[in-house]
Amino acid sequence: MSDNRGGHVPASGGAQRTAAADPCAPIRDAPADRPFVVAQLGQSLDGRIATASGESRWINREAALDHLHRLRASVDAVVVGIGTVLADDPLLTVRRVDGNHPVRVVIDPGGKLDGSFRCLAEDGVRRLVIRSGPASVPPGVDVLELPSEGGVISPRAIVEALFARGLRRMLIEGGARTISQFIDAGVVDRLHVLVAPMIIGSGKMGLELAPIARLADARRPPTRVHVLADGDVLFDCDLRAASKEV
C-alpha cells in the first residue's frame, strides 16, 4: 500500500528492503516510449483464487482491495478476459481511492458480451472490446479486431494495439488464464500477487504457466514484499528485471 502501514519485509531471492516504497510508483513513472504492463492476482496462502465450487469473494481483505483500486488509478487501461466478466460482472472502476477511471478493455474473441454487463455501462469512460471477428456491441463501445489462433488472441498483439491507441500503462486484472497467457508471452513488466492468510486446500489455482522441466528454468524475479494493514501480503515482482537476468 502506498501509505506503508505495516512496513515492508524482505523476500528471499533478490528482494529489496525499502523504508518508503510505493508499489504503484514504478507504474506511474514508467518510460513513455514503450508499453508498461502490470498484472494483479489475489490468492490464498496455498495459491487458490477460488474454491472448488467457484466462490472467490472475498479471499483478500479491505487493504488488498484498496491496493487494487490504486493500481487501476495508476494505469491508462484495465484489461480483463471474457471469463472474468461472465463470472464476476466487475465494474472495473476506481471507487475506493482518489484517481481517474482507466479505459475498460474486455478480451472477447468469440463475441459473447452483451450490453447487460456493468463494465460496458455508459458512464463517460471509454470502453473497448477486443474480438477476432465482427459482433454487435452496445452503443458507444469501441471494437478492436485482432486475429486469434485456437480461440486465443496474442497477448503481445493486444499490448501493441492498445499502446498504438495511446494506452501506455495497462493493468491485466483477470482472470487467472488471461494473466497466465500474458506472463507466458513475456509482455508483463510487473506482477502484483496479493496473498491472504487463508488456506483453502482445493479449488482453482492462480497461475497455470507453460511447464518447465528444471527448477533452474523457474522465474526468480526481484521482489519487494509489503505487509498490508489487515494482514494480507503484497508481493511486487519485477518480471522485466528477471527477464534481463536470463
Secondary structure by P-SEA (a helix, b strand, c coil): ccccccbbbbbccbbbbbcccccccccccccccbbbbbbbbbbccccccccccccccccccaaaaaaaaaaaaaccbbbbcaaaaaccccccccccccccccbbbbbcccccccccccccccccbbbbbbbcbbbbbcccbbbbbbbbccccccaaaaaaaaaaacccbbbbcccaaaaaaaaaaccccbbbbbbccccccccccccccccccccccccccbbbbbbcccbbbbbbccaaaaaaac
